[in-house]
Amino acid sequence: MKMIRNTNETNLLSTLGQRETQIFEMLSEGKKTSQIAETLSLKPNTVSTIKKVIYRKLKVSNSLDFFKFVLENKEKA
């Protein structure tokens, strides 16, 4: 999923590291923390911590705001 809506939002996405980007993509697909943890061979607590970091970097406070961000920045086909 490519996210390139505007410069400010693109800059927010560019602050994510490789693992954060990987988890961002999976979260944006609707995967749950436990599914992501199993897929990436991580502990659920590790995924939850990374999720919090992603939210902070994207300046969202909850999953509703996260999905609004995803939808607003999804490249139009």
C-alpha positions in Angstrom: 0.0 0.0 0.0 1.5 3.3 -1.1 0.8 6.3 1.1 1.6 9.6 -0.7 -1.2 12.1 -0.1 0.7 15.2 1.0 4.1 16.2 2.1 3.4 16.4 5.8 1.7 13.0 5.9 4.5 11.5 3.7 7.0 12.9 6.2 5.2 11.2 9.1 5.4 7.9 7.2 9.1 8.3 6.5 9.8 8.5 10.2 8.8 4.8 10.5 11.7 2.3 10.7 11.7 -1.0 8.7 10.0 -3.1 11.4 7.5 -0.3 12.1 6.6 0.0 8.4 6.1 -3.8 8.3 3.8 -3.7 11.2 2.1 -0.5 9.9 1.2 -2.4 6.7 -0.2 -5.4 8.5 -2.2 -3.1 10.9 -3.6 -1.2 7.9 -4.7 -4.6 6.4 -6.8 -5.1 9.6 -4.5 -7.8 11.2 -4.7 -8.1 14.9 -1.7 -7.9 17.2 -1.7 -11.6 17.9 -1.7 -12.4 14.1 1.1 -10.0 13.5 3.1 -11.4 16.4 2.7 -15.0 15.1 3.5 -14.0 11.5 6.7 -12.1 12.4 7.7 -14.5 15.2 7.5 -11.8 17.8 5.8 -11.6 21.2 2.4 -9.8 21.3 3.8 -7.3 23.8 6.6 -6.4 21.4 4.0 -5.8 18.6 1.9 -3.7 21.0 4.9 -1.6 21.9 5.8 -1.0 18.3 2.2 -0.2 17.6 2.3 2.5 20.3 5.4 3.9 18.7 3.7 4.0 15.3 0.7 5.8 16.7 3.0 8.4 18.3 5.0 9.0 15.2 1.8 9.3 13.0 0.2 11.5 15.7 -2.8 9.3 16.1 -4.2 8.3 19.5 -6.3 5.2 18.8 -7.3 2.7 16.1 -10.1 4.8 14.7 -7.6 7.7 14.1 -5.1 5.2 12.7 -7.6 3.9 10.1 -8.7 7.5 9.3 -5.1 8.2 8.6 -4.8 5.1 6.4 -7.9 5.9 4.4 -7.0 9.5 3.9 -3.6 8.6 2.7 -4.3 5.6 0.6 -3.2 6.1 -3.0 -6.2 6.3 -5.2 -6.2 3.6 -7.9 
